[in-house]
Amino acid sequence: MALGAPPLAWFCAAKWPVLSPPLTRKEGIKRDAEVQMLEDVICFTFLRWYFAPFAPTQDAAKLDRIVEKTARKMSADARARALAEFDLPESFARHFSV
């Protein structure tokens, strides 16, 4: 875990004290607002705290696919926020364009 990374479990416990099965299985991404919010938080957590140390361990093509899949899981608002908050290289930023 990256130093200083807030534990995702803490956020989830604060927002959803008892996670229902659709949330834990991430059923309804893009259809259920709570499931989508959880997925957006997971993606933001990955981008903010884990992406930089993870990126050098992957080859360029595989990393591009991972970033593309991450962006695809996010809501349009979350993708726009990611573009505004993170200094992404153009090769990755294109996956987040709304």
N, C-alpha and C positions, 0 to 999 in steps of 0.2 A: 504494500500500500504506500502511496506517495506520502511523504512527510506532511503533516498538517491537513490531510484530506478529511473532510467531514464524512463520517460513516453514513452510507446511504440508509442503513437500517434505522438510524436515529430519525432521519427525515420521514421515512415511511411510517415509523411508529408514531410520530407526532401527527401526521396527516391521517393515517389509517390505522388506529390501534389494533384492529383485527382485520387483516387483509382477507378479503373474500376470494374464493377460488378464481373467479374471472380475472381479478387483479394479479394474483400470483402466477397465473398461467398466461397473463397478458392477452387474454381473449378480448377481441373487440377493438384492437388498435385501429384508429381512424373512425370508429363508430361509437365508442363509449368514451365520454369526456374524461372520466377518472382514470381509465386505463391509459388513454393517450397522455394525460398529464404525468402519470407514473413513468411511461416510456420516455417522455421528454426529459424528465429529471434524470433518468438513467443515462440517456445519451449526453446530457450536459455534464454529468458527473464524469463520464468517460472522457469527454473532450477537455474538461477543465483540469482534472487531476491525474488521469492515466495515459492520455494520448502521447504526450511528449516522451515519457520513458519507454512507452511501448513501440513507438514508430521506428526507432533504429533497429529493432529486432525483426522487422519484416522487410521483404523485398518491395520495391516500388509498386509493382502491379498488384500485389496482394494488398498492400496498404491502401491503394486507391479503391479497391473493391470494398474494403472494410469501411472506409469513409463514406462511400456511396451508399452502402447498406445502412449505415448509421443515420445519414441524412434522410433516407427514404422512410425510416421509421418515425421521424419527427413530424410534428404538425407544421403547417406553413408558418405560424407565428414563431414557433421555436426555431425553425430554420432561419428566419429573418433575424431573430435575436442572436443566434449563433454567428451570423455574418457580422452583426454589429459589435458583438462582444469579444470575438476571438480573431486574432490576426492570422487568418488562414492563407496559405499560398493559393494562388489562382487555380492551380491544378486541383485543389481540394474544394475551394470556395464555390466552384461551378456546380458542385453537387448540392449546395445549399440554396442556390438561387430560387427565388419564389416565383 
